[in-house]
Amino acid sequence: MGFLKFVVWTACCIALGIYVSTARYEGGTPLEQLERVWRRHVPAAPMTALRSEVKGAVESAKAAVSPARPSERHTPEDREAVNRLIARRTAPK
């Protein structure tokens, strides 16, 4: 019975999606009319700010996920000091 409910609800949702995207009603689809109402009542400035925040979040996520080169640069003296520490540590006592 649960599977049958799932199939019926899925079919209803798909039918509603097809209707919203294709049916003509008073000069446009319901989706186009919703977009017109949205543009009329929502100012563009908050959307621009939101868009820039989302863009920044996406860029920072990409930077966190992508392998980046190490930001530290070691001088030859630093490397030599590390090598001395390692040699001292591994030397038998």
C-alpha positions as CSV (number, residue, x, y, z in Angstrom):
1,M,0.0,0.0,0.0
2,G,2.8,2.4,0.8
3,F,4.5,1.8,-2.5
4,L,1.2,2.5,-4.3
5,K,0.9,5.9,-2.4
6,F,4.5,6.7,-3.4
7,V,3.8,6.0,-7.1
8,V,0.6,8.0,-7.1
9,W,2.2,11.0,-5.3
10,T,5.2,10.9,-7.7
11,A,2.9,10.8,-10.7
12,C,0.9,13.8,-9.3
13,C,4.1,15.8,-8.8
14,I,5.4,15.1,-12.2
15,A,2.0,16.1,-13.8
16,L,2.1,19.3,-11.8
17,G,5.6,20.0,-13.0
18,I,4.6,19.5,-16.6
19,Y,1.6,21.7,-16.2
20,V,3.6,24.5,-14.6
21,S,6.2,24.4,-17.3
22,T,4.0,24.0,-20.4
23,A,0.4,25.1,-19.9
24,R,-0.6,28.5,-21.3
25,Y,-2.8,30.6,-19.0
26,E,-3.5,34.3,-19.6
27,G,-0.5,35.0,-21.9
28,G,2.1,32.7,-20.4
29,T,2.9,29.6,-18.4
30,P,2.3,29.7,-14.7
31,L,6.1,29.7,-14.2
32,E,6.5,32.8,-16.5
33,Q,3.8,34.6,-14.6
34,L,5.4,33.7,-11.3
35,E,8.7,35.2,-12.6
36,R,7.0,38.4,-13.7
37,V,5.4,38.8,-10.3
38,W,8.7,38.1,-8.6
39,R,10.5,40.7,-10.7
40,R,7.8,43.3,-10.0
41,H,7.7,42.8,-6.2
42,V,11.3,41.9,-5.3
43,P,13.9,44.7,-5.7
44,A,17.1,43.8,-7.6
45,A,19.6,45.1,-5.0
46,P,19.1,42.3,-2.5
47,M,19.3,39.7,-5.2
48,T,22.6,41.2,-6.4
49,A,24.0,41.1,-2.9
50,L,22.7,37.5,-2.4
51,R,24.3,36.5,-5.8
52,S,27.7,38.0,-4.7
53,E,27.5,36.2,-1.4
54,V,26.7,32.9,-3.0
55,K,29.5,33.4,-5.6
56,G,31.9,34.1,-2.7
57,A,30.8,31.0,-0.9
58,V,31.2,28.8,-4.0
59,E,34.7,30.2,-4.6
60,S,35.8,29.5,-1.0
61,A,34.3,26.0,-1.2
62,K,36.2,25.4,-4.4
63,A,39.4,26.6,-2.8
64,A,38.9,24.4,0.2
65,V,38.3,21.3,-1.9
66,S,40.8,21.7,-4.7
67,P,44.4,20.7,-4.1
68,A,46.4,23.9,-3.7
69,R,50.1,24.4,-3.6
70,P,51.5,25.0,-0.2
71,S,51.6,28.6,0.8
72,E,54.8,28.3,2.8
73,R,58.1,28.7,1.1
74,H,61.2,27.4,3.0
75,T,64.6,28.7,2.6
76,P,67.6,26.4,2.2
77,E,68.7,27.3,5.8
78,D,65.3,26.2,7.1
79,R,65.6,22.9,5.3
80,E,69.1,22.4,6.6
81,A,67.8,23.1,10.2
82,V,65.0,20.5,9.8
83,N,67.5,18.0,8.4
84,R,69.7,18.5,11.4
85,L,66.8,17.9,13.8
86,I,65.8,14.8,11.9
87,A,69.4,13.5,11.9
88,R,69.7,14.2,15.7
89,R,66.4,12.4,16.3
90,T,67.3,9.3,14.3
91,A,70.8,9.0,15.6
92,P,71.4,6.0,17.9
93,K,72.1,6.7,21.5
